């Protein structure tokens, strides 16, 4: 297997909170609480089945995946995969163009 040429940077919620604090004259603690609450509100609304539209960023929504038949790759045995839900993200045009 080929190794990646450069290590990908990982940005956490803590890093984002620090940047928000610096850009908006807030304490790091206040920015961390605000972003934590933001994530909590996203989760709460997604649980209710709401579609979340954030301008210039994208759309988050829960999609239902129906039950289906699959195959165990090790044995070749047919298995039933239960229905599930997943969070889907569709990037906004502005975000796509920026990246």
Order of alpha helices (4+ residues) and beta strands (2+ residues): alpha-alpha-beta-beta-beta-beta-beta-alpha
